[in-house]
Structures are given as structure tokens and as C-alpha cells.
């Protein structure tokens, strides 16, 4: 069976190259799926300074300082504010008779989970921790066929994109151990278990 699996031309291709497009991505904010999200960007920067000593014009070493994680969220605007689909926002608006309309920068920090699945059944995942909205903007024009709203955010941490270990035939025992070690990041085992449980609710491994 294993020989037939790997001898298949399709599976040889899948085991070598796996890609995803924006149509393969589902985003959830704090466990809530946000369907109006059309784009997300992020960047990671860190302060680094060269260390010089007498006797050489070249740096001897580099000191490392603070790290910053920031990005933007782009929403397609339909008939209401993007975050008004959240239940708590609607409750506040109903209780105040629409006299108080909360904005996105009033949200508490939340996690963004990006889940990737393509038509071949292959998946990947990444997560941005502790996202807080900083500012927002929107442009409406007679020349635009759609209206978009953009938010910028800062975050406390990020889990880079990882392939989902959903097929035991794709990884041998040694590779599986390396994969699990790579998942145990500096956020701790509890966070990783919580994240894995969330992913398993979306698609349980076979």
C-alpha cells in the first residue's frame, strides 16, 4: 500500500510542492470566522545595532533589542461596519438604541488564526497572538466598484506558517518528532494545545 501511495504521480507531486491561494484561507478572530476579510499583511521588525571595538572598522557583533509586530487588515464593506457582525457589538448597539456605536479600537486583544486548505486536502496554519487595532480608514468613491475598510494593528507574537501533520504517511518517525518540536514555541505547551484543539475542531486528522 505504501509503495502504491508514493508511486502515484499525483502524490509524488503533492509531497514535493504544496501551495495555497487566498481562496484557500479562512480567518478566525478570537474563534469567530470573519468572512468579509479580503486581505491581511504583517511585518516583524527588531532593533539591532552593530558593536564596534578599537582595531577594526568592521562590527565585532550585533546586539539585539525590542521586536515589533504590526500589520493591516483589509475588509470588503457590504452593508455595515465589518465588526458589527460580532454578537457583543450588536448587543451594545441594541441596548443603547444605536446612540453608541463602538469602534474596532475598543476591542480587547484577540488572536487571529489563519487556516489553509487546498483542493488536494493539504493544509497549513498560522496564528497572530494578542492583536490590538490601532487605527482604521475607509475610502468611498464613484470610481470604486467595491468599498474597502483598512485597519492597522499591533500584535504580541506570531506563529509562522506550519504544514499540518494530517497524513502519517507523509512524515516518518524522525520527521514527526522534529515537526512536534518545532510546534512547541516560546508561548508554551498550553498555548500550543489550545491552538491544536481549535484546528482539530475545523478538520480532524485522518
Number of C-alpha atoms within 10 A of each C-alpha: 6 7 7 8 12 16 11 11 9 11 15 12 11 16 12 7 8 13 12 14 9 9 10 14 17 16 22 17 15 15 12 13 15 18 13 16 19 17 13 15 11 15 10 12 10 11 11 12 12 11 11 13 10 7 6 8 8 11 11 11 11 12 9 11 9 8 12 13 18 20 17 19 17 20 22 17 17 11 6 8 14 20 17 16 14 12 10 11 16 16 12 15 15 13 10 11 10 11 10 11 14 15 15 17 15 10 13 10 17 17 19 22 24 20 21 24 19 15 8 10 10 18 21 20 20 17 19 21 19 17 24 20 22 15 13 16 10 12 10 11 8 6 6 9 8 12 13 19 18 18 18 20 19 20 21 15 19 19 16 11 13 16 14 17 17 17 11 11 11 13 15 9 10 8 11 14 11 11 16 11 10 10 17 14 13 10 13 10 12 10 13 16 13 10 15 14 12 14 18 11 9 9 12 10 12 7
